[in-house]
Amino acid sequence: QVQLVESGGGLVQAGGSLRLSCAASGRTSSTYAMGWFRRPPGKERECVAAIRWSGDWTYYTDSVKGRFTISRDNAKNTVYLQMNSLKPEDTAVYYCAVSTWLYFSTSAYKTPDAYENWGQGTQVTVSS
């Protein structure tokens, strides 16, 4: 089991920035990938960004490319999501997730089913 604690959400004006953090504890040595998902109001959960723990693969959904950056600090067992040029449509509850399952196809890590450990979520609200 891996426990996840997210922080960094809040209210920001359009064009502003936020950095989300997700600290992992427990059986972190088995981590293969970490992802950030979001659930906008009334919509399905989607993968915003993901990173393989080795650092050799990252993924971004099209709507955040060039604005968001996912990174990880292995020593601190922490993954970050730097969000710049925020838009009202980025408003959502953001969730951090960890996968301890090895998939040979990295595309699997774009889906919530690849992750078995989830944080509690942090609200991000972008005002226009």
C-alpha positions in Angstrom: 0.0 0.0 0.0 1.1 3.5 -0.8 -0.4 6.5 1.0 -0.6 9.8 -0.8 -1.1 13.3 0.5 -1.8 16.1 -1.9 -1.4 19.8 -1.4 -1.2 23.1 -3.3 -4.7 23.5 -4.6 -6.7 26.7 -4.2 -8.3 29.6 -5.9 -6.5 31.5 -8.6 -7.3 34.0 -11.3 -7.1 33.0 -15.0 -3.5 33.3 -16.2 -2.1 32.5 -12.8 -0.1 29.6 -11.6 -0.3 26.8 -8.9 1.9 24.0 -8.0 0.4 20.8 -6.7 2.5 18.4 -4.6 1.9 14.8 -3.8 3.9 13.1 -1.1 4.0 9.3 -1.1 4.7 7.0 1.8 4.5 3.3 2.5 5.7 0.8 -0.2 7.0 3.5 -2.5 9.9 1.3 -3.6 7.4 -0.5 -5.9 6.3 2.6 -7.7 6.3 2.4 -11.5 4.4 5.5 -12.4 2.6 8.4 -10.9 -0.2 10.4 -12.4 -2.3 13.5 -11.9 -6.0 13.2 -12.8 -8.8 15.7 -12.5 -12.6 15.6 -12.4 -14.2 18.8 -13.6 -17.7 19.5 -12.3 -20.2 17.2 -14.0 -17.5 15.5 -16.1 -15.6 12.3 -16.1 -12.2 11.9 -14.5 -9.3 12.4 -17.0 -5.6 12.0 -16.9 -3.9 15.3 -16.9 -0.3 14.2 -16.8 1.7 11.1 -15.9 5.3 10.1 -15.4 7.2 6.9 -15.1 9.2 6.8 -12.0 12.4 6.2 -14.0 11.7 9.6 -15.6 12.0 8.3 -19.2 8.4 8.8 -20.1 5.9 11.6 -19.5 2.4 12.2 -20.8 0.2 15.3 -21.0 -3.3 15.5 -22.2 -3.6 17.9 -25.2 -5.4 20.7 -23.3 -2.5 21.2 -20.9 0.5 20.8 -23.1 2.9 23.7 -22.9 1.2 24.9 -19.7 1.6 22.1 -17.2 4.7 20.3 -16.1 4.9 17.0 -14.2 8.1 16.2 -12.3 9.2 14.0 -9.5 11.7 14.0 -6.7 12.7 10.4 -6.0 14.5 11.2 -2.8 11.4 12.8 -1.4 9.0 10.3 -3.0 7.1 13.4 -4.2 5.5 14.2 -7.6 4.7 17.7 -8.6 2.3 19.4 -11.1 3.3 22.9 -12.1 0.3 24.6 -13.6 0.9 27.8 -15.5 -1.4 30.0 -17.6 -4.4 28.5 -15.8 -7.8 28.7 -17.5 -11.3 28.5 -16.0 -11.7 25.2 -17.7 -8.9 23.8 -15.6 -11.2 24.1 -12.6 -11.6 20.6 -11.1 -10.7 18.3 -8.2 -7.2 17.1 -8.9 -6.1 13.7 -7.7 -2.7 12.1 -7.4 -2.3 8.4 -8.2 0.5 5.9 -7.9 0.8 2.6 -9.8 2.9 -0.3 -8.5 1.9 -2.4 -11.5 4.3 -2.8 -14.4 2.8 -2.3 -17.8 4.9 -2.9 -20.9 2.9 -0.3 -22.8 3.2 3.1 -21.2 -0.1 4.2 -22.7 -1.7 2.1 -19.9 -0.6 4.8 -17.4 -3.0 7.3 -19.1 -5.9 5.4 -17.7 -7.2 5.4 -14.1 -7.5 1.6 -14.1 -3.7 1.4 -14.1 -3.5 3.0 -10.6 -4.4 1.4 -7.4 -3.4 4.1 -4.9 -5.1 7.5 -4.9 -4.9 10.7 -2.9 -7.9 12.4 -1.4 -8.0 15.1 -4.0 -7.4 18.9 -3.9 -9.7 21.5 -5.3 -8.3 23.9 -8.0 -10.6 26.8 -8.9 -9.7 29.2 -11.7 -11.8 32.4 -11.8 -12.3 34.3 -15.0 
